[in-house]
Amino acid sequence: MRTRVPASAVVAAAVLAAALLTAATPATATTAAAPESAAGHGQHVRFLGERIIPPGTFEGTTVGGLSGIDRDPRTGRYVLICDDRSALQPARFYTADIEVSRHGLGAVTLTGTRPFLRPDGTPYPPLSANDGTTVDPEDIRVDPWTGDYTWSQEGERIVSPEQTVLIDPSVQTARRDGSFRRALPTPAVERMSAENRGTRQNQGLEGLTYAAGGTLVVSAVEGALLQDGPEATPEQGTLSRITVQTRSGRLLAQYAYPQEPVFAQPNPPGSFRVNGVAAILAVHPADPRRYLVLERSFVTGVGNKIRIFEVDLRGATNIARHDSIAGADIEPVRKKLVADLADFPLSTVDNVEGMTWGPKLPTGERTLLLVSDDNFAATQVTQVIALAVR
């Protein structure tokens, strides 16, 4: 059942949030054993368990590429987004039941899947269709007001002598059947440009969350914008952007997020390495200022490092009017380490990209669920990880 909220209440809530900002066939998973607890950083974080979703198919789709997860408070069911760019099957999402309690993580069972649809009612085509409408799905959230699914996608940047493809990243909302409802305006600084401006290829919009009771949509780009500075390296981090919009899309603020340096040197030297923001999550649904940010790093020959930080927007410079922050005198958001997945007894630390709050436990702890994107690769796995956070 959808809830209708008076327009006056929407405006009042958005004004309050802005003031606060200014003031500062079912598939079942296999199990990995879970010890009782593990220590976090700066606050108590307990390891509840891990499940590996086996590769295979579900309702005619290839299971994998799960890059975002959210829990629907109405049903207790979860929604997961797949980052298949319609290369295997149409861009889509899944629903799932996930059992989690103070004793550990239980079964993970897929219950349904639907493709995302364009405004004309058709699925999104693959990049090879070359019609400029392909999408690269990354994160997904349940709209706390309507129950719709709001999702982010990275777009595409290909600039070469042979071809130029520029598809802007976006935040869209779909009805629960996958049909298109609306799209938020993409901030100008994030739009693709052939003149070294906008988001980098495969480092566009990733993280997405609702905040301030659903009046705000907060998103995060994976890496530094081209005009803002270089990518993170093993020698130094970089600054990416967190964007705060009203649910109607009006830009309220942007903040610089200081990313960690890449955690190791690649082997062999000169091979691929990356660090970036994969997910953002409001610490409390009513708080517009504090968020969890998941940084995901991969280094060739070494592996993955996944860290979760708590960030506070208070005191940070609003850079929404900065076309570029390269060399600018600004104050980034404050951050502190909450958890490093290397501290927990996982079977492996894979490409974790999704993060959501689960149910509260009788102990007073909140459950935090994570999911990994296996890139549809035989050498990777799809993990669902459960933590308890006090």
VEXMARNU-886212 format. One line per 3 residues: their letters; for each residue x, y, z of N, C-alpha, C. Coordinates in pm, whole numbers, plus 50000, padded with zeros to 5 digits. Example, Ala and Ser with C-alpha at 12.3 -4.5 7.8 and 13.67 -1.06 7.14 Angstrom:
BEGIN
as> 51319 49431 50780 51230 49550 50780 51320 49670 50780 | 51285 49775 50708 51367 49894 50714 51290 50003 50787 .
***
This chain:
BEGIN
mrt> 50085 49880 50000 50000 50000 50000 50087 50124 50000 | 50059 50218 49909 50139 50339 49899 50083 50446 49994 | 50173 50525 50049 50133 50632 50140 50140 50765 50068 .
rvp> 50033 50840 50071 50033 50974 50012 50074 51076 50118 | 50173 51156 50086 50223 51255 50180 50185 51394 50129 | 50124 51478 50211 50087 51612 50167 50208 51690 50116 .
asa> 50187 51771 50011 50297 51848 49953 50360 51940 50057 | 50280 51996 50147 50334 52085 50249 50432 52012 50339 | 50403 51884 50367 50494 51806 50452 50624 51778 50380 .
vva> 50616 51753 50248 50737 51729 50169 50828 51851 50173 | 50768 51968 50148 50847 52091 50147 50910 52117 50283 | 50831 52102 50389 50881 52127 50523 50997 52034 50559 .
aav> 50982 51907 50524 51088 51811 50555 51215 51842 50477 | 51200 51879 50349 51318 51911 50268 51388 52036 50320 | 51310 52136 50361 51370 52258 50416 51447 52228 50544 .
laa> 51388 52143 50630 51455 52106 50753 51585 52032 50724 | 51580 51938 50629 51701 51862 50594 51809 51955 50539 | 51769 52048 50454 51865 52142 50398 51927 52228 50508 .
all> 51845 52269 50605 51897 52349 50715 52000 52272 50797 | 51971 52145 50821 52065 52061 50896 52195 52045 50820 | 52187 52029 50688 52308 52013 50607 52390 52141 50608 .
taa> 52318 52253 50595 52389 52380 50595 52457 52404 50728 | 52386 52363 50834 52447 52375 50966 52561 52275 50976 | 52580 52225 50907 52699 52143 50904 52706 52048 50782 .
tpa> 51242 47897 48998 51303 47784 49069 51392 47843 49177 | 51370 47848 49314 51449 47922 49407 51593 47876 49414 | 51686 47975 49427 51828 47941 49440 51865 47957 49586 .
tat> 51925 47857 49646 51960 47859 49788 52111 47860 49805 | 52161 47939 49900 52305 47956 49917 52366 47845 50000 | 52498 47826 49985 52574 47736 50070 52631 47813 50188 .
taa> 52675 47743 50290 52713 47806 50416 52863 47802 50441 | 52914 47907 50505 53049 47907 50560 53037 47922 50710 | 53122 47853 50785 53114 47856 50931 53142 47996 50983 .
ape> 53074 48033 51093 53090 48166 51151 53122 48155 51298 | 53236 48212 51342 53264 48216 51484 53176 48318 51553 | 53184 48325 51682 53090 48407 51758 53108 48555 51735 .
saa> 53233 48603 51729 53249 48747 51718 53384 48784 51660 | 53392 48911 51621 53520 48968 51575 53515 49116 51609 | 53631 49174 51631 53637 49314 51673 53634 49406 51553 .
ghg> 53561 49516 51566 53562 49619 51464 53656 49731 51504 | 53648 49843 51433 53736 49957 51457 53651 50073 51506 | 53672 50118 51628 53603 50235 51677 53466 50206 51735 .
qhv> 53407 50093 51701 53281 50053 51761 53271 49901 51747 | 53181 49840 51824 53173 49695 51825 53105 49644 51699 | 53172 49558 51626 53118 49494 51508 53139 49345 51522 .
rfl> 53029 49269 51515 53036 49125 51534 53005 49053 51404 | 53085 48952 51372 53064 48873 51251 52956 48769 51276 | 52851 48772 51193 52740 48677 51209 52751 48559 51114 .
ger> 52802 48580 50996 52812 48469 50904 52825 48509 50759 | 52845 48409 50677 52866 48426 50534 52791 48315 50460 | 52731 48351 50349 52670 48253 50259 52723 48276 50118 .
iip> 52747 48168 50048 52790 48176 49909 52673 48132 49821 | 52628 48223 49734 52523 48188 49639 52589 48116 49522 | 52552 47992 49496 52619 47918 49389 52586 47975 49252 .
pgt> 52681 47967 49157 52650 48013 49022 52542 47926 48959 | 52469 47984 48870 52362 47909 48805 52261 48004 48743 | 52142 47955 48720 52038 48037 48660 51916 48040 48752 .
feg> 51837 48145 48735 51713 48162 48811 51611 48229 48720 | 51501 48164 48698 51394 48217 48612 51449 48266 48478 | 51540 48188 48421 51593 48220 48289 51703 48324 48287 .
ttv> 51752 48365 48403 51859 48465 48409 51984 48405 48474 | 52099 48463 48441 52225 48421 48500 52243 48491 48633 | 52260 48413 48740 52274 48470 48874 52419 48516 48893 .
ggl> 52435 48641 48930 52569 48697 48951 52564 48848 48934 | 52680 48912 48947 52688 49055 48927 52606 49136 49026 | 52587 49085 49148 52502 49153 49246 52580 49266 49312 .
sgi> 52548 49389 49274 52629 49504 49317 52557 49596 49414 | 52433 49566 49451 52361 49649 49546 52252 49568 49614 | 52219 49605 49737 52118 49533 49815 52047 49631 49908 .
drd> 51917 49608 49929 51843 49688 50027 51731 49601 50085 | 51690 49637 50207 51583 49564 50274 51456 49647 50271 | 51346 49583 50234 51216 49648 50230 51153 49636 50368 .
prt> 51138 49745 50442 51083 49736 50578 50937 49693 50579 | 50867 49707 50467 50727 49666 50463 50713 49514 50469 | 50804 49444 50404 50791 49300 50389 50902 49221 50457 .
gry> 51013 49288 50490 51130 49218 50542 51208 49146 50434 | 51162 49159 50311 51230 49096 50197 51337 49190 50143 | 51433 49134 50070 51544 49213 50017 51533 49225 49865 .
vli> 51590 49334 49813 51600 49353 49669 51748 49369 49636 | 51793 49304 49530 51933 49308 49488 51939 49348 49341 | 52032 49435 49308 52047 49479 49169 52161 49404 49104 .
cdd> 52143 49372 48977 52244 49300 48899 52307 49398 48801 | 52441 49396 48791 52506 49493 48703 52533 49439 48562 | 52457 49338 48524 52458 49293 48385 52405 49407 48298 .
rsa> 52484 49451 48203 52446 49562 48117 52364 49514 47998 | 52273 49423 48026 52191 49359 47922 52276 49279 47824 | 52397 49242 47866 52484 49162 47780 52443 49015 47784 .
lqp> 52406 48965 47903 52361 48827 47917 52210 48818 47907 | 52142 48894 47993 51997 48911 47988 51970 49058 48019 | 51847 49106 47998 51818 49247 48023 51856 49292 48165 .
arf> 51901 49416 48178 51935 49475 48307 51819 49452 48403 | 51849 49408 48529 51742 49354 48613 51772 49365 48761 | 51671 49328 48841 51688 49315 48985 51626 49185 49031 .
yta> 51664 49143 49151 51610 49022 49212 51549 49057 49347 | 51454 48977 49392 51409 48983 49530 51454 48855 49600 | 51470 48863 49731 51523 48747 49804 51475 48749 49948 .
die> 51468 48631 50006 51449 48615 50149 51585 48579 50210 | 51623 48650 50316 51751 48626 50384 51723 48611 50532 | 51762 48498 50587 51739 48471 50729 51862 48517 50808 .
vsr> 51839 48609 50902 51949 48656 50985 51897 48677 51127 | 51975 48631 51224 51939 48644 51365 52066 48664 51445 | 52052 48677 51577 52170 48695 51661 52260 48572 51658 .
hgl> 52207 48460 51613 52285 48337 51609 52362 48320 51479 | 52329 48400 51377 52404 48389 51253 52319 48417 51130 | 52378 48388 51016 52315 48409 50888 52260 48277 50837 .
gav> 52130 48276 50806 52067 48155 50757 52059 48151 50606 | 51951 48092 50555 51937 48070 50412 51918 48201 50336 | 51973 48205 50216 51952 48314 50121 51881 48253 50001 .
tlt> 51756 48295 49977 51674 48232 49874 51618 48338 49779 | 51653 48329 49653 51596 48419 49553 51450 48386 49534 | 51366 48492 49523 51222 48471 49514 51161 48529 49386 .
gtr> 51236 48613 49315 51180 48670 49193 51283 48755 49121 | 51255 48788 48997 51341 48878 48920 51256 48949 48815 | 51292 49076 48788 51224 49156 48688 51327 49242 48616 .
pfl> 51308 49267 48487 51396 49361 48417 51353 49505 48445 | 51451 49595 48443 51419 49737 48443 51371 49775 48303 | 51270 49861 48298 51214 49899 48170 51238 50047 48142 .
rpd> 51255 50079 48015 51267 50218 47971 51130 50286 47973 | 51128 50418 47957 50998 50488 47957 50899 50432 47855 | 50949 50374 47745 50857 50319 47643 50812 50177 47675 .
gtp> 50855 50124 47795 50810 49993 47837 50895 49878 47790 | 51006 49905 47720 51094 49799 47671 51218 49787 47760 | 51280 49667 47765 51404 49652 47845 51517 49735 47786 .
ypp> 51616 49763 47871 51734 49837 47824 51817 49747 47733 | 51867 49800 47621 51945 49718 47527 52090 49709 47570 | 52165 49614 47514 52309 49609 47542 52383 49723 47473 .
lsa> 52506 49746 47517 52588 49852 47457 52603 49831 47308 | 52607 49705 47265 52627 49675 47123 52514 49726 47035 | 52397 49755 47096 52286 49810 47018 52316 49951 46969 .
ndg> 52408 50020 47040 52457 50151 46997 52344 50252 46977 | 52245 50251 47069 52138 50350 47056 52143 50456 47165 | 52249 50452 47249 52269 50557 47349 52187 50545 47474 .
ttv> 52120 50430 47495 52036 50418 47614 52077 50303 47705 | 52193 50241 47682 52235 50134 47769 52258 50185 47911 | 52247 50095 48009 52269 50132 48148 52367 50034 48212 .
dpe> 52431 50081 48318 52525 49999 48396 52479 50001 48541 | 52382 49916 48581 52323 49923 48714 52425 49899 48825 | 52411 49972 48937 52510 49962 49045 52450 49949 49184 .
dir> 52356 50036 49223 52301 50030 49359 52150 50046 49353 | 52083 50003 49460 51938 50006 49462 51888 50031 49604 | 51781 50110 49617 51718 50138 49746 51566 50135 49732 .
vdp> 51501 50092 49838 51355 50096 49844 51314 50236 49889 | 51231 50301 49809 51181 50434 49845 51096 50420 49971 | 51135 50486 50082 51061 50468 50208 50920 50525 50204 .
wtg> 50889 50608 50107 50754 50665 50097 50662 50581 50011 | 50712 50528 49901 50626 50463 49803 50649 50313 49789 | 50766 50264 49832 50800 50124 49810 50858 50097 49673 .
dyt> 50870 50201 49588 50933 50185 49458 51082 50156 49475 | 51147 50120 49365 51291 50090 49367 51368 50203 49297 | 51452 50270 49372 51538 50374 49317 51677 50315 49295 .
wsq> 51735 50338 49179 51861 50271 49145 51954 50365 49069 | 52083 50338 49085 52185 50419 49019 52249 50339 48907 | 52298 50412 48807 52370 50347 48698 52481 50441 48650 .
ege> 52592 50381 48605 52714 50456 48577 52721 50522 48440 | 52637 50480 48347 52649 50534 48212 52768 50473 48141 | 52821 50544 48043 52934 50493 47966 53016 50607 47909 .
riv> 53147 50586 47907 53239 50681 47845 53336 50603 47758 | 53326 50620 47628 53423 50564 47534 53464 50677 47441 | 53588 50717 47450 53640 50823 47364 53767 50770 47299 .
spe> 53759 50744 47170 53873 50692 47095 53865 50743 46952 | 53973 50726 46876 53968 50768 46735 53859 50696 46656 | 53823 50575 46700 53725 50496 46627 53581 50535 46660 .
qtv> 53555 50569 46788 53418 50601 46825 53415 50684 46952 | 53305 50756 46970 53279 50830 47093 53139 50792 47142 | 53133 50737 47264 53006 50703 47327 53003 50771 47463 .
lid> 52908 50861 47483 52895 50932 47609 52751 50919 47658 | 52732 50838 47763 52600 50817 47821 52608 50858 47968 | 52530 50958 48006 52539 51013 48140 52497 50911 48246 .
psv> 52563 50916 48363 52512 50839 48477 52378 50896 48521 | 52303 50816 48597 52172 50865 48639 52123 50790 48762 | 52026 50852 48827 51949 50789 48934 51805 50781 48885 .
qta> 51751 50660 48881 51616 50638 48829 51531 50569 48935 | 51401 50579 48919 51308 50507 49005 51217 50421 48919 | 51206 50294 48957 51118 50199 48889 51008 50155 48984 .
rrd> 50893 50126 48929 50789 50063 49008 50834 49921 49043 | 50760 49857 49131 50804 49725 49178 50797 49618 49070 | 50728 49648 48960 50728 49554 48848 50838 49585 48747 .
gsf> 50924 49683 48780 51035 49719 48692 51005 49831 48595 | 50878 49872 48583 50844 49977 48488 50898 50112 48534 | 50931 50195 48437 50994 50325 48463 50895 50421 48528 .
rra> 50942 50490 48635 50860 50594 48696 50919 50731 48672 | 51047 50751 48700 51106 50884 48685 51257 50873 48692 | 51325 50983 48655 51470 50994 48668 51503 51128 48730 .
lpt> 51601 51129 48819 51646 51255 48878 51745 51323 48784 | 51751 51456 48784 51852 51523 48702 51992 51492 48751 | 52082 51464 48658 52222 51438 48691 52294 51571 48710 .
pav> 52364 51591 48824 52438 51716 48843 52532 51743 48724 | 52542 51869 48685 52617 51906 48565 52761 51857 48569 | 52824 51862 48689 52965 51825 48697 52988 51676 48674 .
erm> 52882 51595 48685 52895 51450 48668 52860 51404 48527 | 52812 51495 48444 52772 51455 48309 52894 51429 48222 | 52880 51335 48131 52990 51294 48045 53026 51404 47946 .
sae> 53154 51422 47924 53203 51517 47826 53330 51460 47764 | 53346 51482 47637 53466 51434 47569 53588 51517 47606 | 53567 51631 47671 53678 51721 47706 53728 51697 47847 .
nrg> 53746 51571 47885 53801 51535 48016 53724 51599 48131 | 53593 51588 48125 53509 51637 48232 53402 51532 48261 | 53354 51532 48384 53252 51436 48423 53312 51313 48486 .
trq> 53232 51208 48494 53278 51086 48559 53371 51007 48467 | 53466 50936 48530 53555 50849 48456 53479 50724 48408 | 53534 50660 48308 53476 50535 48259 53480 50431 48370 .
nqg> 53362 50374 48400 53347 50272 48503 53376 50323 48644 | 53370 50456 48665 53386 50513 48798 53280 50620 48823 | 53162 50596 48771 53055 50693 48785 52970 50670 48909 .
leg> 52841 50693 48898 52752 50681 49012 52745 50536 49060 | 52776 50516 49187 52771 50383 49247 52678 50384 49368 | 52721 50451 49476 52647 50447 49601 52520 50529 49597 .
lty> 52418 50481 49670 52288 50549 49671 52216 50516 49801 | 52154 50619 49862 52076 50596 49983 51971 50706 49999 | 51865 50674 50071 51769 50776 50114 51810 50824 50253 .
aag> 51779 50949 50285 51810 51005 50417 51701 51103 50456 | 51707 51149 50582 51613 51248 50635 51468 51206 50612 | 51439 51081 50648 51302 51031 50637 51252 51016 50496 .
gtl> 51343 51004 50399 51304 50989 50260 51295 51118 50183 | 51324 51232 50248 51319 51361 50178 51444 51386 50095 | 51552 51314 50124 51678 51333 50052 51721 51206 49980 .
vvs> 51779 51225 49862 51845 51118 49789 51994 51152 49786 | 52075 51064 49843 52218 51089 49857 52292 50986 49772 | 52382 51033 49687 52455 50943 49598 52605 50972 49607 .
ave> 52683 50875 49560 52828 50889 49564 52888 50833 49436 | 52981 50908 49376 53052 50857 49260 53168 50769 49308 | 53203 50672 49226 53305 50576 49266 53444 50638 49277 .
gal> 53481 50721 49181 53615 50779 49181 53609 50929 49161 | 53725 50991 49159 53733 51135 49137 53682 51172 48999 | 53608 51282 48989 53570 51333 48858 53697 51371 48782 .
lqd> 53690 51366 48650 53808 51396 48569 53864 51534 48598 | 53775 51633 48621 53822 51768 48646 53863 51791 48791 | 53834 51693 48880 53865 51711 49022 54002 51661 49062 .
gpe> 54064 51576 48982 54195 51526 49019 54218 51384 48972 | 54337 51330 48999 54372 51196 48954 54304 51086 49036 | 54312 50964 48986 54261 50849 49060 54349 50819 49181 .
atp> 54298 50741 49274 54378 50695 49387 54489 50603 49338 | 54604 50611 49404 54719 50527 49373 54770 50467 49503 | 54866 50373 49497 54923 50323 49622 54995 50431 49703 .
eqg> 55032 50540 49638 55104 50647 49707 55012 50751 49769 | 54893 50772 49712 54804 50874 49765 54659 50845 49731 | 54569 50897 49815 54427 50883 49791 54378 50989 49694 .
tls> 54247 51009 49692 54189 51109 49604 54060 51160 49666 | 53999 51259 49602 53873 51314 49648 53763 51284 49548 | 53659 51214 49593 53540 51194 49511 53427 51278 49570 .
rit> 53307 51266 49516 53197 51352 49560 53077 51273 49612 | 53019 51326 49719 52889 51281 49771 52789 51389 49735 | 52677 51352 49675 52577 51446 49627 52448 51431 49707 .
vqt> 52392 51543 49750 52266 51545 49825 52162 51619 49743 | 52053 51548 49707 51942 51606 49633 51812 51585 49709 | 51714 51670 49682 51581 51642 49731 51526 51524 49651 .
rsg> 51420 51463 49699 51364 51349 49627 51308 51389 49491 | 51284 51518 49469 51241 51565 49338 51360 51598 49248 | 51483 51593 49304 51601 51611 49222 51675 51743 49239 .
rll> 51622 51835 49320 51692 51963 49337 51823 51941 49410 | 51931 51994 49355 52063 51980 49414 52077 52071 49536 | 52102 52011 49653 52121 52087 49775 52268 52107 49809 .
aqy> 52349 52002 49790 52488 52011 49833 52570 51898 49770 | 52700 51923 49762 52797 51819 49732 52912 51834 49830 | 52974 51721 49864 53084 51721 49959 53197 51634 49905 .
ayp> 53319 51675 49938 53437 51598 49897 53459 51483 49995 | 53471 51364 49941 53497 51245 50023 53641 51201 50001 | 53723 51195 50109 53865 51159 50094 53883 51007 50088 .
qep> 53914 50955 49972 53935 50812 49956 54075 50771 50001 | 54084 50647 50050 54212 50592 50091 54302 50564 49970 | 54433 50563 49990 54521 50515 49882 54493 50369 49851 .
vfa> 54526 50325 49731 54518 50183 49698 54609 50108 49795 | 54562 49995 49849 54626 49935 49967 54755 49860 49940 | 54789 49833 49813 54912 49758 49784 54958 49788 49642 .
qpn> 55084 49754 49614 55136 49766 49479 55095 49643 49398 | 55059 49660 49271 55017 49545 49190 55136 49456 49152 | 55104 49332 49122 55204 49235 49079 55150 49161 48957 .
ppg> 55212 49181 48840 55336 49252 48814 55318 49404 48820 | 55428 49477 48842 55422 49622 48850 55358 49682 48724 | 55278 49785 48746 55214 49853 48635 55081 49793 48593 .
sfr> 55040 49682 48655 54912 49621 48619 54799 49690 48695 | 54678 49641 48677 54558 49711 48723 54549 49717 48875 | 54509 49835 48925 54476 49854 49066 54377 49968 49076 .
vng> 54288 49962 49176 54184 50064 49186 54133 50070 49329 | 54087 50187 49369 54010 50202 49491 53894 50295 49461 | 53779 50269 49522 53665 50355 49497 53551 50329 49592 .
vaa> 53453 50420 49590 53333 50409 49673 53232 50322 49600 | 53188 50213 49665 53092 50122 49604 52952 50136 49662 | 52940 50188 49784 52807 50198 49846 52808 50307 49952 .
ila> 52691 50368 49973 52671 50464 50081 52535 50433 50144 | 52527 50450 50278 52408 50410 50352 52389 50504 50470 | 52271 50562 50482 52243 50650 50596 52255 50570 50726 .
vhp> 52325 50627 50824 52341 50559 50953 52206 50544 51022 | 52124 50648 51015 51989 50643 51070 51896 50706 50968 | 51777 50649 50945 51690 50700 50839 51647 50844 50855 .
adp> 51651 50898 50978 51608 51036 51000 51724 51135 50999 | 51847 51087 50994 51965 51172 51008 52021 51207 50869 | 52027 51336 50831 52080 51373 50700 52231 51389 50696 .
rry> 52301 51363 50808 52443 51402 50814 52541 51287 50826 | 52500 51171 50877 52595 51062 50900 52564 50942 50809 | 52670 50886 50753 52656 50777 50656 52766 50674 50675 .
lvl> 52738 50552 50634 52842 50453 50615 52882 50455 50468 | 53012 50448 50445 53065 50444 50309 53151 50319 50295 | 53125 50242 50191 53202 50121 50164 53303 50150 50054 .
ers> 53431 50137 50088 53538 50151 49990 53585 50013 49948 | 53589 49992 49817 53630 49864 49761 53755 49882 49677 | 53861 49809 49713 53987 49821 49641 54027 49685 49585 .
fvt> 54082 49685 49464 54134 49562 49404 54272 49589 49347 | 54362 49495 49372 54500 49505 49322 54537 49374 49255 | 54579 49381 49129 54619 49262 49055 54733 49190 49128 .
gvg> 54718 49060 49143 54820 48980 49209 54812 48981 49360 | 54723 49062 49416 54709 49072 49562 54567 49037 49605 | 54466 49098 49543 54328 49069 49578 54249 49193 49615 .
nki> 54146 49174 49698 54054 49281 49736 54076 49325 49880 | 54049 49452 49905 54037 49503 50042 53907 49581 50049 | 53824 49546 50149 53694 49610 50167 53691 49674 50305 .
rif> 53668 49805 50308 53661 49878 50435 53533 49960 50441 | 53476 49967 50560 53354 50046 50583 53389 50160 50677 | 53356 50281 50637 53384 50401 50716 53253 50469 50754 .
evd> 53254 50537 50868 53143 50626 50902 53187 50768 50870 | 53104 50841 50798 53137 50979 50761 53034 51074 50820 | 53080 51196 50844 52995 51301 50901 53008 51424 50812 .
lrg> 52896 51473 50761 52899 51587 50670 52917 51720 50743 | 52894 51723 50874 52902 51849 50947 53042 51908 50940 | 53050 52035 50906 53177 52105 50898 53244 52094 50763 .
atn> 53193 52010 50674 53252 51995 50541 53204 52108 50449 | 53287 52143 50352 53255 52249 50257 53153 52199 50154 | 53051 52278 50132 52956 52248 50025 53020 52289 49892 .
iar> 53054 52190 49809 53127 52217 49684 53035 52211 49563 | 52904 52223 49585 52809 52210 49474 52834 52313 49364 | 52889 52428 49400 52915 52532 49299 53058 52528 49247 .
hds> 53135 52430 49290 53272 52414 49241 53270 52325 49117 | 53297 52384 49003 53306 52303 48881 53422 52206 48890 | 53527 52248 48962 53642 52162 48988 53693 52193 49128 .
iag> 53739 52089 49198 53798 52110 49331 53948 52087 49329 | 54004 52072 49209 54149 52054 49199 54220 52179 49252 | 54297 52163 49358 54371 52274 49417 54287 52368 49501 .
adi> 54159 52339 49521 54071 52428 49597 54093 52412 49747 | 54071 52521 49820 54083 52520 49966 53948 52479 50023 | 53930 52351 50047 53801 52299 50094 53824 52205 50211 .
epv> 53718 52183 50286 53720 52088 50398 53640 51965 50357 | 53703 51848 50342 53627 51728 50308 53549 51676 50427 | 53467 51576 50406 53393 51516 50515 53489 51443 50608 .
rkk> 53448 51432 50735 53526 51355 50832 53488 51208 50822 | 53583 51120 50845 53556 50977 50836 53633 50901 50942 | 53576 50786 50982 53648 50697 51074 53618 50553 51034 .
lva> 53716 50466 51054 53703 50327 51014 53609 50254 51109 | 53512 50182 51050 53419 50101 51127 53459 49954 51119 | 53492 49906 51000 53526 49764 50984 53613 49744 50861 .
dla> 53704 49649 50872 53785 49601 50761 53753 49453 50748 | 53703 49411 50632 53660 49272 50619 53776 49174 50634 | 53900 49221 50624 54014 49133 50647 54019 49085 50792 .
dfp> 53948 49154 50883 53947 49116 51025 53850 49003 51056 | 53768 48966 50958 53666 48864 50983 53702 48733 50913 | 53657 48620 50968 53696 48490 50915 53613 48449 50793 .
lst> 53623 48526 50687 53553 48494 50563 53629 48389 50484 | 53558 48316 50399 53626 48220 50312 53716 48291 50214 | 53678 48412 50176 53758 48498 50091 53702 48640 50103 .
vdn> 53783 48738 50073 53733 48876 50064 53719 48905 49916 | 53596 48901 49868 53573 48919 49725 53532 49064 49697 | 53472 49085 49581 53440 49218 49532 53310 49269 49593 .
veg> 53310 49298 49723 53189 49341 49793 53152 49483 49749 | 53026 49500 49706 52982 49631 49654 52851 49680 49714 | 52769 49590 49773 52639 49629 49823 52631 49626 49974 .
mtw> 52547 49713 50033 52540 49725 50178 52402 49775 50218 | 52341 49711 50319 52213 49757 50371 52199 49718 50518 | 52116 49792 50589 52077 49753 50724 51975 49641 50716 .
gpk> 51992 49540 50801 51893 49435 50816 51811 49459 50942 | 51747 49356 50995 51664 49373 51115 51747 49398 51240 | 51687 49465 51336 51752 49485 51466 51742 49356 51547 .
lpt> 51848 49328 51621 51853 49205 51701 51802 49230 51843 | 51760 49126 51913 51716 49142 52053 51826 49197 52143 | 51952 49183 52101 52065 49235 52178 52078 49387 52169 .
ger> 51997 49448 52082 52008 49592 52058 52099 49624 51941 | 52169 49525 51888 52256 49545 51773 52173 49558 51645 | 52231 49626 51547 52171 49633 51414 52248 49540 51323 .
tll> 52178 49470 51236 52247 49384 51141 52282 49465 51016 | 52398 49439 50963 52446 49503 50841 52477 49393 50741 | 52408 49393 50627 52426 49289 50526 52503 49344 50407 .
lvs> 52595 49264 50357 52679 49301 50243 52664 49196 50135 | 52685 49235 50009 52682 49140 49899 52796 49171 49802 | 52853 49065 49743 52965 49083 49651 52921 49062 49507 .
ddn> 52986 49134 49418 52966 49124 49274 53074 49033 49218 | 53035 48916 49168 53134 48820 49118 53179 48847 48976 | 53127 48955 48916 53163 48991 48778 53136 48878 48679 .
faa> 53049 48784 48718 53019 48667 48635 53145 48590 48599 | 53242 48591 48692 53371 48526 48667 53381 48396 48746 | 53436 48294 48684 53449 48164 48750 53547 48169 48866 .
tqv> 53636 48268 48868 53736 48279 48975 53685 48357 49095 | 53559 48409 49090 53503 48488 49199 53376 48423 49251 | 53325 48476 49363 53205 48420 49425 53106 48531 49457 .
tqv> 52980 48492 49471 52877 48582 49519 52857 48555 49667 | 52900 48650 49750 52891 48637 49895 52777 48721 49950 | 52708 48671 50048 52623 48751 50135 52683 48741 50274 .
ial> 52713 48856 50332 52783 48863 50461 52695 48939 50559 | 52684 48890 50682 52606 48957 50785 52696 48995 50903 | 52686 49121 50946 52757 49173 51062 52653 49226 51160 .
avr> 52689 49229 51288 52607 49293 51389 52683 49415 51440 | 52618 49530 51438 52684 49656 51474 52614 49714 51595 | 52693 49747 51698 52635 49810 51816 52651 49960 51807 .
***
